């Protein structure tokens, strides 16, 4: 099979798969599937935003705690040197 024949076979196979997918997605089952996927994606997005917000709060708390500890150590070193 030549490169040109393989290319045409791949093109036809891709077109057939695309047509089958289009038919499925426009059917009632396909529309239901797409709607469920949209809902799941929205739920996942909401969960991700919530988790990200929580991580941000935890990181801010850790940074604040680290800064406080550094300031305390700095003060102790100054007091020890005085």
Secondary structure, 3 states (H helix, E strand, C coil): CCHHHHHHHHHHHHHHHHHHHHHHHHCHHHHHHHHHHHHHHHHHHHHHHHHHHHHHHHHHHHHHHHHHHHHHHHHHHHHHHC
